[in-house]
């Protein structure tokens, strides 16, 4: 039986949006919403659900002032909240930029959960703001319902921000219509290094007009500026509606901090945009803001032991392995070393991934990478021909970071791990690559697929060159011939993964921003390679 949407999701959202209509994006271009000091807390940035499991989920909100977070849940089909379960959440204050997350647990499996968030005055609980509602489905323990999810990345990049003239981040409405179980964001949730001006010139001489904020007028350096970059995207009504309807699974990449960053990097003195030259300092501030603005089960604001990499179990059909290809990597370089124990994952994360893959009993094992494997992604930020991702363009035996990927691919083959595929974003075009040992220099692996999507709302770029080490064949690609093509001109993409509950077949569809299907590939379950 194919995956079918559950009823009732949109009706509850209509009610929530009506309740929060006063919080909509202003019609006047160039301003962020201002909240009157009415004495009642307001949740003008919407709600989010994240890292949902069979019996739990995280709910996120931001207040405009100190408030106590309360979540009410209802599982009845009427969505009446007549007999809700009430969850006492944290006190939201300036220490977390008035954001907070509440974990709901003991939920029924495979059910539609309706929730609403109330913000109360911590000194007078009778003073409560308008409730903001959302919904999500808990993971089903039965395979017959199937699983459907979407993925993409790269939001508000290259100076292309929220443009009311084209409907803002309209790709989110197209994604919401597919009613997925969850959305996987493959990184670049913000562009902390990309200021957004009020206008940007288009090739035809017209202007792309942006909503602007003070924090997005420069590169992010302070904690307040990083927080402001995350808040900026939540000014978009499409994104807020989507967040209220679809739970997320979030990972990060470079632009949450700075283009092509790596641990220990020191910004060149010639880059006068930055007064703070230590990338480690910037990354710590960005990581804190990231943990404050997304509901992620393995991260808590201010905690030093949190991590981005994790496994999200989505029932018997699917495990999602989220990688962090940023925090543990070695320095960007020509990437031609013959020994590289650190690589792009770090030795500890590589062992964690191998261990978790071998433990998984899911039919499909999606490896969610924030960077592609066989696409050459250069790094010229230091004026040198360095490499940012894995492949360096040498089609011979594995070198540099490829050595770590070769070890992983060999492990998957010899442990007979079935049902693996790779999903990523980062390169601002969409494509499908099939990796085949018979075409490769390194041959000790089984064939596999890598699918690329994005951007959500950012500049689009030409297709990346391929590196022949692992034998990739580009089966499909859609990309512009020019660089930094604006969202007004198209080339914005997302991907869909649909797993059939009866057959176990997994179908990938690469889609344009309006939902048009560009490419389809169906994979068979139970195979080590295909």
C-alpha positions in Angstrom: 0.0 0.0 0.0 1.4 3.4 -0.9 1.9 6.1 1.6 -1.3 8.2 1.9 -1.7 11.5 3.7 -3.6 11.6 7.0 -6.7 13.8 7.2 -7.1 17.0 9.2 -3.6 18.5 9.0 -4.5 21.5 6.9 -7.7 22.3 8.7 -5.8 22.8 12.0 -3.3 25.0 10.2 -6.0 27.2 8.8 -7.1 27.8 12.3 -3.6 28.5 13.5 -2.9 30.9 10.7 -6.1 32.8 11.3 -5.2 33.2 15.0 -1.8 34.6 14.1 -2.8 36.8 11.2 -1.8 39.9 13.0 1.8 38.5 13.0 2.1 38.3 9.2 4.9 39.8 7.2 4.4 43.6 6.7 3.2 44.8 3.4 5.7 47.6 3.4 9.0 46.3 1.9 12.1 46.4 4.0 10.9 46.1 7.5 10.6 43.3 10.0 7.4 42.9 12.1 7.1 45.1 15.2 5.1 43.9 18.1 3.1 46.3 20.2 3.9 46.0 23.9 0.5 44.7 24.7 1.6 43.0 27.9 1.0 39.5 26.4 3.8 37.4 24.9 3.6 36.9 21.2 5.0 34.0 19.1 5.6 35.9 15.8 8.2 33.4 14.5 5.8 30.5 14.4 6.3 27.0 15.7 8.4 24.0 14.6 8.4 20.3 15.3 11.6 18.3 15.0 13.3 14.9 15.4 10.0 13.1 15.7 10.0 9.4 16.7 7.4 6.7 17.3 6.4 8.2 20.6 8.0 11.7 20.9 8.8 15.0 19.2 10.3 18.3 20.0 8.3 21.5 19.7 10.0 24.9 19.2 8.9 28.5 19.7 10.2 32.0 20.1 8.6 34.7 22.2 9.0 38.5 21.9 9.7 38.8 25.6 10.2 36.7 28.7 7.5 34.0 28.8 6.7 30.5 30.0 6.2 28.0 27.2 3.3 25.6 27.4 2.3 23.0 24.8 -1.1 21.4 24.6 -1.6 18.3 22.5 -4.7 16.6 21.0 -5.0 13.4 19.1 -8.7 13.5 18.4 -9.9 13.9 14.8 -11.9 17.0 15.8 -8.8 19.0 16.8 -11.0 20.7 19.4 -8.5 20.8 22.3 -11.4 20.2 24.6 -9.4 17.7 26.6 -5.8 18.5 25.8 -2.7 17.0 27.4 -0.7 19.9 28.8 3.2 20.0 28.8 5.0 22.6 30.9 7.9 24.0 28.9 10.9 26.1 29.8 11.1 29.7 30.8 12.0 31.7 27.7 14.4 34.6 28.4 17.3 36.5 26.9 19.8 33.8 27.6 18.4 31.8 24.7 17.1 34.7 22.7 13.6 34.0 24.0 13.6 30.6 22.2 12.7 27.3 23.8 12.0 23.6 23.0 9.7 21.2 24.8 10.0 17.5 24.4 6.7 15.7 24.1 6.9 12.0 25.0 4.6 9.0 25.5 2.7 9.9 22.3 0.7 7.3 20.3 2.7 5.8 17.4 1.7 6.4 13.8 -0.9 9.1 14.7 -1.5 12.7 13.7 -0.7 14.9 16.7 -2.2 18.4 16.9 -0.5 20.8 19.2 -0.7 24.4 20.1 1.9 26.6 22.0 0.8 29.1 24.6 3.1 31.7 26.0 2.3 33.1 29.4 3.6 36.0 31.4 6.0 34.4 33.9 4.8 36.8 36.6 1.1 36.5 35.8 0.0 33.2 34.1 -3.4 34.8 33.4 -1.8 37.0 30.8 -1.4 34.5 27.9 -0.7 35.3 24.2 -2.7 33.9 21.3 -2.0 30.2 20.8 -0.1 29.1 17.8 -1.0 25.7 16.4 0.9 23.0 14.5 0.7 19.3 13.7 2.9 16.3 12.9 2.7 12.6 12.6 4.6 10.3 14.9 6.6 7.5 13.2 4.6 4.4 12.5 5.9 1.1 13.8 4.2 -0.6 10.8 5.8 -0.6 7.4 2.4 -0.7 5.5 1.9 3.0 5.8 5.1 3.7 3.9 7.3 6.8 4.4 7.5 9.9 2.4 10.0 12.8 3.0 11.5 15.7 1.2 15.0 17.2 1.3 16.9 20.3 0.1 19.1 23.0 1.4 20.6 26.5 0.9 18.3 29.2 2.0 18.6 33.0 1.5 22.1 32.8 0.0 24.1 35.1 -2.3 22.1 38.1 -1.2 18.8 36.7 -2.5 16.4 37.0 0.5 12.7 37.3 1.1 11.3 39.0 -2.0 7.5 39.8 -1.6 7.4 40.5 -5.4 7.8 36.8 -6.2 5.9 35.6 -3.1 8.8 35.1 -0.7 10.1 31.6 -0.2 7.4 30.1 -2.3 9.1 26.7 -2.7 7.8 25.8 0.8 4.2 26.0 -0.3 4.9 23.5 -3.1 6.6 21.2 -0.6 3.7 21.4 1.8 1.3 20.3 -0.8 3.0 16.9 -1.0 2.2 16.4 2.7 5.5 14.6 3.7 6.2 12.9 7.0 9.2 15.1 7.5 11.6 17.5 5.8 15.4 16.9 5.8 17.4 20.1 5.5 20.9 19.2 4.3 22.6 22.4 5.6 23.1 26.1 4.8 19.9 26.9 6.8 21.2 30.5 6.8 24.0 32.5 5.1 25.7 34.1 8.1 28.4 35.4 5.7 25.9 36.8 3.2 24.5 40.2 3.9 21.1 41.0 2.4 20.7 44.5 0.9 17.3 46.1 0.1 17.8 45.5 -3.7 20.0 43.5 -6.0 20.3 43.9 -9.7 19.0 41.3 -12.1 20.4 40.6 -15.6 17.5 42.4 -17.4 18.1 45.6 -15.5 15.2 45.1 -13.0 15.7 44.9 -9.3 15.3 42.0 -6.9 13.8 43.5 -3.7 14.5 42.1 -0.3 13.0 42.4 3.1 15.9 43.5 5.3 16.9 43.6 8.9 19.7 45.3 10.8 21.4 42.0 11.6 21.5 40.9 8.0 23.1 44.1 6.8 26.6 42.7 7.5 28.3 39.3 8.0 27.5 37.7 11.3 30.2 37.9 14.0 28.4 38.4 17.3 26.0 36.0 18.9 23.2 38.6 18.4 24.0 38.8 14.6 24.0 35.0 14.2 20.6 34.9 16.0 19.3 37.6 13.8 20.3 35.6 10.7 18.2 32.7 11.9 15.3 35.0 12.8 15.4 36.6 9.3 14.2 33.5 7.5 11.3 33.2 9.9 9.9 36.5 8.6 8.7 34.5 5.6 5.1 33.3 5.9 5.6 30.3 3.5 8.3 29.0 5.8 6.2 29.5 8.9 3.2 27.7 7.4 5.5 24.8 6.4 7.1 24.6 9.8 3.7 24.3 11.4 2.7 21.5 9.1 5.9 19.4 8.5 8.4 18.3 11.1 12.1 18.8 10.3 15.3 16.9 10.6 18.2 19.5 10.4 21.9 19.3 9.8 24.4 22.1 9.1 27.1 23.0 6.7 29.4 25.9 6.2 27.2 29.0 5.7 25.8 28.7 9.2 29.2 30.1 10.1 31.2 31.2 7.1 31.9 30.1 3.5 34.0 26.9 3.4 35.1 27.1 7.1 37.1 24.5 8.9 38.3 24.2 12.5 41.3 26.2 13.4 40.9 28.5 10.4 42.1 32.1 10.8 40.5 34.7 8.5 42.9 36.7 6.4 43.7 40.2 7.5 42.7 41.3 4.0 39.1 40.3 4.6 37.9 43.5 6.2 34.4 42.3 6.6 35.4 40.5 9.8 36.9 42.0 12.9 36.8 38.6 14.6 39.4 36.6 12.8 39.1 33.3 14.7 36.7 30.9 12.9 36.6 28.8 16.0 35.1 31.7 17.9 32.6 32.4 15.1 31.7 28.7 14.9 31.0 28.5 18.7 28.6 31.5 18.4 26.9 30.1 15.3 26.5 26.7 16.9 24.8 28.2 19.9 22.4 30.1 17.7 21.8 27.0 15.6 20.9 25.0 18.7 18.6 27.8 19.9 16.6 28.1 16.6 16.0 24.4 15.7 14.5 21.5 17.6 17.4 19.0 17.5 17.4 16.1 20.0 21.2 16.0 20.3 21.8 19.7 20.8 21.0 22.0 23.7 21.8 25.7 23.9 25.0 26.2 25.8 25.8 22.5 26.1 29.3 21.5 25.2 28.6 17.9 24.6 26.0 18.2 21.9 26.4 17.0 18.3 24.8 17.4 14.9 25.4 13.8 13.7 22.7 11.4 14.8 20.5 8.6 13.5 16.8 9.2 13.2 14.8 5.9 13.2 11.7 6.3 11.0 10.2 2.9 11.5 11.1 -0.5 9.9 11.5 1.0 6.4 13.9 3.8 7.1 16.9 5.0 9.1 18.4 8.4 8.4 22.1 8.9 9.2 22.8 12.6 9.5 26.5 13.5 9.1 28.5 16.5 10.2 31.1 17.1 7.5 32.1 20.4 9.0 33.0 20.1 12.7 35.6 17.4 12.6 37.2 17.9 9.2 40.8 18.7 8.5 41.9 22.0 6.9 41.0 22.6 3.3 44.0 21.9 1.1 44.8 20.6 -2.4 43.6 17.3 -0.8 46.2 15.1 -2.5 47.8 13.5 0.5 48.2 9.7 0.5 47.4 9.3 4.2 44.5 11.1 5.8 43.1 9.6 9.1 41.1 12.7 9.9 39.4 13.3 6.6 36.1 15.1 6.3 34.3 13.2 9.1 37.0 12.7 11.7 38.0 9.2 12.8 35.5 9.0 15.6 32.5 10.0 13.5 33.6 7.5 10.8 33.6 4.7 13.4 30.3 5.8 14.7 28.8 5.7 11.2 30.1 2.3 10.5 28.8 1.0 13.8 25.3 2.5 13.4 25.0 1.3 9.8 25.9 -2.3 10.8 23.3 -2.1 13.6 20.5 -0.8 11.5 17.7 -3.2 10.6 15.8 -0.7 8.5 15.0 -1.6 4.9 16.6 1.7 3.7 19.5 3.5 5.1 19.7 7.1 3.9 23.1 8.7 4.5 22.4 12.4 4.7 25.6 14.2 3.8 25.9 18.0 3.8 28.5 17.8 0.9 28.6 15.6 -2.2 31.1 12.7 -2.7 32.1 12.8 -6.4 31.4 16.4 -7.3 34.5 18.7 -7.2 33.8 21.7 -4.9 36.8 24.0 -5.0 37.7 26.5 -2.2 39.4 29.6 -3.4 38.7 31.8 -0.3 42.4 31.9 0.6 43.5 32.5 -3.0 44.8 28.9 -3.3 43.5 25.9 -5.3 42.1 24.1 -2.3 39.3 21.6 -2.0 36.2 22.1 0.0 34.4 18.8 -0.2 35.7 15.2 -0.9 36.7 14.9 -4.5 39.7 16.9 -5.8 39.4 16.1 -9.6 42.1 13.5 -9.8 40.4 10.4 -11.3 43.0 8.0 -10.0 43.3 6.1 -6.7 41.7 7.7 -3.6 43.6 10.7 -2.2 43.0 13.0 0.7 39.4 12.9 2.0 38.5 10.3 -0.6 40.5 7.7 1.5 37.9 7.9 4.3 35.0 7.5 1.9 36.8 4.6 0.3 37.1 2.9 3.7 33.4 3.5 4.3 32.3 2.1 1.0 34.5 -0.9 1.4 33.0 -1.5 4.9 29.4 -1.3 3.4 30.3 -3.9 0.8 32.1 -6.4 3.0 29.5 -6.2 5.9 26.8 -6.7 3.3 24.8 -3.6 4.4 21.7 -3.3 2.2 19.7 -0.4 1.1 22.1 2.5 1.3 21.8 5.7 -0.7 23.3 9.2 -0.3 21.4 12.5 -0.3 23.0 16.0 -0.3 22.6 19.6 -1.4 25.3 22.3 -1.2 26.2 22.8 -4.9 23.0 24.8 -5.9 21.8 22.6 -8.7 20.0 19.2 -8.9 21.4 16.0 -10.2 21.5 12.2 -9.9 24.9 10.3 -9.9 25.3 6.6 -10.1 28.6 5.2 -8.8 29.8 2.0 -10.4 33.0 0.0 -9.7 33.4 -0.9 -13.3 33.9 2.7 -14.2 36.1 3.5 -11.1 39.8 3.5 -10.2 38.9 2.3 -6.7 36.7 -0.8 -7.2 36.2 -2.4 -3.7 32.6 -1.2 -3.3 29.1 -2.0 -4.5 27.2 0.4 -6.9 25.2 3.2 -5.2 23.3 6.4 -5.9 23.8 9.9 -4.8 21.0 12.5 -5.3 21.6 16.2 -5.1 19.0 18.9 -4.6 18.7 22.6 -3.7 18.8 25.5 -3.5 15.6 26.4 -1.6 16.1 30.2 -2.2 19.6 31.1 -3.2 21.8 31.7 -6.3 21.9 28.7 -8.7 25.2 27.6 -10.2 26.4 25.5 -13.2 26.9 21.8 -12.7 30.0 20.7 -10.8 32.8 18.7 -12.5 32.9 15.0 -11.6 35.9 13.1 -10.2 36.3 9.6 -11.6 37.8 7.9 -8.5 34.5 6.2 -7.6 33.2 5.9 -11.1 30.3 8.4 -11.1 27.9 8.8 -14.0 25.7 11.8 -14.1 22.4 10.3 -15.1 20.5 13.6 -14.7 21.3 17.2 -14.1 19.5 20.5 -14.2 21.6 23.6 -13.7 22.0 27.0 -15.2 24.9 27.9 -17.5 25.5 31.2 -15.7 26.6 31.6 -12.0 24.4 33.0 -9.2 21.1 32.9 -11.1 18.5 34.5 -8.8 15.4 32.7 -7.4 13.3 35.1 -9.6 14.8 33.3 -12.6 14.1 29.7 -11.4 16.6 26.9 -10.8 15.4 26.3 -7.2 14.9 22.6 -6.3 13.9 20.0 -3.8 13.8 16.3 -3.7 11.3 13.7 -2.6 11.8 10.1 -1.3 8.7 7.9 -1.3 9.0 4.4 0.2 6.1 2.0 -0.6 4.9 0.1 2.4 3.9 -3.1 0.4 6.8 -3.6 -2.0 9.5 -1.7 -0.1 10.5 0.1 -3.3 12.1 3.5 -2.8 11.4 6.2 -5.4 13.4 9.4 -5.7 11.9 12.3 -7.5 13.9 15.5 -8.2 11.5 18.5 -8.4 11.5 22.1 -9.3 10.3 24.8 -7.0 6.7 24.6 -8.2 6.7 20.8 -7.6 7.2 19.7 -11.2 8.9 16.4 -11.4 12.2 16.5 -13.4 13.6 13.0 -12.8 12.5 9.8 -11.2 14.5 6.8 -10.1 13.1 3.7 -8.3 15.4 1.5 -6.2 14.7 -2.1 -5.1 15.0 -3.1 -1.4 17.3 -5.8 0.0 20.3 -5.2 -2.2 23.8 -4.3 -1.1 24.4 -2.3 -4.3 22.4 -1.2 -7.3 
